């Protein structure tokens, strides 16, 4: 059983993790020269502090009819309400209409609206997250540790080039490219409360944005020198009752896009070319909070606000459900070949694994997978005695990413709320998926003083090993190269250092397929 006690102690306060070499993380107060510096992409180390960004003002919902009512007909207002709020929005418009001759329609709409609100209150008692505001809901289910308080709300690498997008507190998105000095800034009237970003695979310039009321698709010309693309470059994908959108996932082939909302029990499969979608509906769970498409394109992880998650197969679109005991699935990631799913559960300081390798190649329409989940890492609180004092690390995993080589796993571990002295840290593991699964401790990453990790992501195509990007609470975005020889290359990866052991996989019957 792997535990944090096998890790080397965290770096001293004030030291910043610079890189990994020979399976050891190197930290220093001043950034040391990097090995292979000339071969690294010229990526900017950004600082986007909260003070430099102005949060957008939000108009009150009650003021909208005062400006729209006198300029648009009732049917147009109802159509707009249907697109934004669904049936309840239409009933609200009809019950508040001031046109003559609609007394019976207004009375009936008011009665139906009251019934809908009563039913919604019953539903909300079963799923407490439905009583949250949109912003609180996004903050609760975002992969960012402090979505509401940090200046950086979402981050995404382009799948094929050294280009990345950053969503900021002021609802703008900036795109940085190592081969261009131009920094496009994307703004749109519907681009509010961005929860996730996703670049389209096998495409140079399409970026999907999960917004409060819709999904925006930005079509960006990679050769353009414009720093402010017009809103006409954005394609709007909206569906009644599907908001706020908290997660997106592209098919590896780039032909389909999935979107999820905690208030919608169906996840939507979008055909972007026709702006049409198919609802993958299920009963139970209360919504969909997080999506992860396996790199081989065969399966999709779909987490819910309740103590159950599902894995879909992406050919016939059938699913199997795995219930948990203590809480909802918080995050998950797939091995590069799609044969293994690692996931975590809210309220538990462990990483679980589901294997799908022995079920590959079976008949279509079956998800397969092992019948029980295995615990592969115990991240319970551990105290390190160091020269600079005691430091406590451990708790539940908030987000987790696996690099494209399948040899490095990074996880943001949140401090336990019952132990105020624990810190939020990034733990780095060395991994091996075949012939047997191994999870080996590597070390902890530290940023500048008082900086807490918010988001993590791996560069999709780094030749010298892996490149981990960390977004910090101070607004800094740092890129940490992890130098190693991949086992998929001509030479095997160096073995573990002294005192490190591989993970033993213990069957855990808390999870079972139903």
MOVENPE-V457992 format. One line per field, one symbol per residue. ss: DSSP state (~ for helix, > for strand, _ for the rest). phi: phi as a letter, one per 40 degrees, with the letter a starting at -180 (. if undefined). burial: b if it has 9 or more other C-alpha atoms within 8 Angstrom, else e. Layout:
ss=???
phi=???
burial=???
//
This chain:
ss=__>~~~_________>>>>>>__>>>>>________~~~______>>__~~~________~~~~~~~~_____~~~~~~~~~~~~_~~~~~~~~~_______~~~~~~~~~~~~~~~~~~~~~~~~_~~~~__~~~~~~~~__________>>>>>>_____>>>>>>____>>>>>__>____>>_________>>>>______>>>>>____>>>>>___________~~~>>>>_______>>>>>>______>>>>>____>>>>>>____>>>>>>________>>>>_____>>>>>____>>>>>>_____>>>>>_____>>>>>>_____>>>>>>____>>>>>>_~~~_____________>>>>>>___>>>>>__>>>>>___>>>>>>_____>>>>>>_________>_>>>>>>>>_____>>>>>>>>_______>>>>>>______>>>>>>>>___>>>>>>>>______________________>>>___>>_
phi=.cacccccdcccdgcbcbabafgbcbbacbcccccfdcccccccccbbccccbbcccbccccccccbcdcbbcdccccccccccbgcccccccccbcbccgbccccccccccccccccccccccccbdcccccdccccccbccccbccbccbbaaacccbbcbabbcbdcgcbbbbbcbaccbcbbbacccbfcbabacccfacabbcbcbcbabbbcbbccccbccadccccbbbbbadgbaccbabaccdcgcbbbbbbccbcbcbbccccbfbbbcccabhhgibbabaccdcgcabcbcbcbcabbbcccbcfbbbbbcbbcacccaaabcdcgcabbabbcgbcabbbbbbccbcgcccgbcggccbcbcbabbcdbbbcbcbhcbbbiicccaabbcccgbbbbbcbcccccbcccbcbbbbbcbabacbcbbbcbibbbccdgcbcbabacccabcchabbbbcbccgcbbbbcbcaccccccbccdccccgbbccccbcbccbacb
burial=bbbbebbebebeeebbbbbbbebebbbbeeeeeeeeeeeeeeeeeeebbbeebeeeeeeeeeeeeeebbeeeebeebbbebbbbbbebbbbbbbbebeeeeeeebbbbbbebbeebeeeeeeebeebeebebeebebbbebbebbebeebbbbbbbbbbeebbbbbbbbebbbbbbbbeeebbbbbbeeebbbbbbbbbbbeeebbbbbbbbbbbbbbbbeeeeeeeebeeebbbebbebbbbbbbbbbbbbbbebbbbbbbbbbbbbbbbbeeeeeeebeeeebbbbbbbbbbbbbbbbbbbbbbbbbbbbbbeebbbbbbbbebbbbbbbbbbbbbbbbbbbbbebbbbbbbbbeeeeeeeebbbebeebbbbbbbbbbbebeeeeeebbbbbbbbbbbbbbbbbbbbbbbbbbeeeeebbbbbbbbbbbbeeebbbbbbbbbbbeeebbbbbbbbbbbeeebbbbbbbbbbbbbbbbbbbbbbeeeeebeeeeeeebeebeeeebeebbbe
//
